[in-house]
Amino acid sequence: MCNWAIVNLNQGRFGEEQLLDSHSYGALWNPSTPSHGEVVTGLGWFLGEHRGHRIVQKGGSTTGYETSLILVPDSATAVVVMTNSYPVPKEAIALAFLDIALGYTPQLPRPLVLHQIYPTLIHDGRQAAIAQYEALTVEHPDDYDFNAAQFYQIGWANLLATLKRPKEAVEVIELAVAIHPESDAYHHLLALAYNECSDTAQAIRCLQRCLVLNPGHQGASDMLAKLRQEDAAT
């Protein structure tokens, strides 16, 4: 991966043949200005800025690993992060190393709070996990990453979609719903997990709550109509 970064950063710097011609590098490093809120990309890479430096990055993940590659074309600097766990704060880790490489004081990444409370969820139940989560937000607010996306990553992307373990997925997503009760997205995910457990009644209940929170949620509306049709047919 480091060799791949060097090849992409070469642009004639290292006395070797460039991977791309100059026109292609222009399309990669200097795309047209996007509309507000639009993700900036160049030849499939994500483009952005860090501490005033242009960065080009790409990552990947699935159950068991995560990767991140960040290039700084103006200083021929790159960072590669590869982990044998999922999820991890890979972007925070990559940016911390990038800060070191560029001469800045790094902001150290924080561990995901779900990694801390998951054993409690499994061994002591949801209420104990919720209590632990709430205690951590008060007693250690700066020591953990409380980003809500981690519940999606572990509950949906990992346990349900990849590992096909819907009962464990229900436990994690139920915890997410308890912590974020106003999230229509988590009620929808919980419905999907209950449906995989063949618990139609619970799935319908979750979809109804999702639509109360967000009447325009098309995925929940379509799924609810389908489940009701199937329920009526049986």
N, C-alpha and C positions, 0 to 999 in steps of 0.2 A: 504493500500500500504506500509506503514511503517512496519507493521507486516510481510508482504511478503518479504521486504528487510532484516529484521532481520533473518527470516528463511533461506534465501539464504546465508547470511553472517555467519550463526552459525558455521558450520564446527566443532562442538564440543566445541566451545568457551564458550557457556553459560550453559553448563551442561545439554543440552537437546539432543535428538536424531537428527542426521544430516538429512537434506532433501535428499542428495545424498551420495553415497559411495565415498571413497577417490579417486578411479579411475576416477569417473565421474567429481569430482571437478578438477582433473588434466586436463581432456579434456576441461573443461570450462575455467579455469584460465590460462592454459599454452598450447595453441594450437601450431601446427607446424608453422614455419616461412613462411609467405606468399610470393608470388612473388611481385615484385615492382608494386605499384599502386593497389594492390588487397585489398579489404576490409577484415579485420581480424575478424573472428567470432569464437565463442565457444559455442556449443550447442544452437545456435540460438541467442545468445547475441552478441552485437558489442563490440569488445575489443579495447582498446587504452591506451593512457597515458595522464596524466595531471600533470604538474609541477613535473615530475619524479615519479608519483604514477601510478600504474596500475589501470585502471578503466574498469568496465563492465557496459554497458548501453543498454537501450532499450526505445523506445518511440512510440507514436502513435498519430494519429490526424485524424479528419474529420471535416466537417462543424459544428462549435459550440464548439469544445474543442480541446485541445492538452495536451499531457502528456509526462513526461520524468522521467526516473528512472536511477540513476547512483549509482553504488556500487564501493567502494574502498576496495577490499578484504584484503589487507595487514594491514589496520588500522580499519577494521570493521566499516566503515563509509558509510552512504548512504544519498542520497538526492532524494526526491520525489517532482515533480512539476506537478500540475494539474491546468489547466486554463479553463475558460468557454468562450473562444474566439478563433478565428482562422483566420489568423495566428498570432502568437506571437513569440518573440525570446526566445523560451522555453529553448534551449540549453545554451544560454548566461545567462539566469536566473538561471538555474541549476548549471552552473559552478561558478557563483557568490556566491551562497549559499555554494557550495562545498569548495570554497576558504575560506570562513568564518569558516566552520567546521574544516578545516585543518590548520587554523591559518595564512592564507595569506590575504593580502589586496585585496578585490574583485574588479574586473573590472565590473562596473555597466552596465547592458544591455541598449541599446539605442532603442527608439521606432521606428517602421517601418515608413519610409517616406510616404508610400502609405496611411497609416491611416491619415496622416496629409493633403495630397493633394486630397484624394478621395472626400470630400465634395465640393472642388473647381471644380473637374471634373463633378460632378453631377449638381451643381447649375450654374456654369459659363462656362463650356465647356472645351474641350481638350487643346486649346491654353493657357487658363488661368492656367490650371493645369501644363502644361509644363513650363510656365514662373515661377510659384511658385516653382516647382521642381528645376529648374536651379538656382533660387535665394537662395534656401536652401543649395544647394551644395557649393555655394560661401560664404554665410553669416553664415551658421551653419554646416560646414562639419563634425564636431565631435559630433553633437547632435542627429543625426538620423542614422538609419541603411539603407543604400542605396542598399543593396543586391538585385540584379535583380530577385532572385527567388521568391520574394514576389508577383510580378505581375503574375507569374505562379500560385502561391498558391491561390490567390484571383480570378484572371480572369478565369483560367482553372479549377483547382481542386474544387474550391468553387462554383462560379457562374454558370459555364457551366456543369461540370460533375455531381455535387451533387444537386445543387438547380434547374438546368434546366432553367436557365434564360439567354438565349443566347444574347439578346440585351444588357443587362448590361455587359455580358462577353466581347462583342465586344468593348464596351467603354473602359474597363480596358486594354484589349490587344492592342487596337489601341494606347492607351497612352504608353504602353510598347514598341511598335514598333517605335513610335515617339522619345522616349528617347534612345532606342537601335536599330537604323535602320539597323545595320549590323548583327543582330541576325537572322539567318535562322530559329531557333526554334520558335521565336515569330511570324514570318510570317506564319509558319505552323499552330501554334495554332490559329492564326487569321482566317486562311482558314477554320479550323474546326468550329470555332464559326460562321462565315458567312454561312457555309453550314447548320448549325443548324437553322439559320434564313431563310433558303431557298433562299439565295442570291448567286446563282451559279456563276454569273459573277464576283462578288467580291472575292469569294473563289478561282476561277481560277486565278485571278490577284495576289492574295497573294501567291499561290502555285508557280506561275511563278517566282515571286521575290525570293521566298525561294530557288528555284533551280538555280537561277543566283548566289546567295550567296554560295550555297552548292550543286553542281551538283550531288553529291552522296547521297542526302537525299532520301532514298528509300521510306519512308512513303509519302513524298510529291509527288514523281514520281508516285507511285501507285494511290494515290488519284486523281491526275490530269488526269491520263488516264481514270479512272472510271468516273469522272465528264464529261469529253469530250465525252465519249461513251454515257452516259445518255443524254447529251445535244443534240447529233446528233440523238438519237433515238426519241426525242420529236420534 
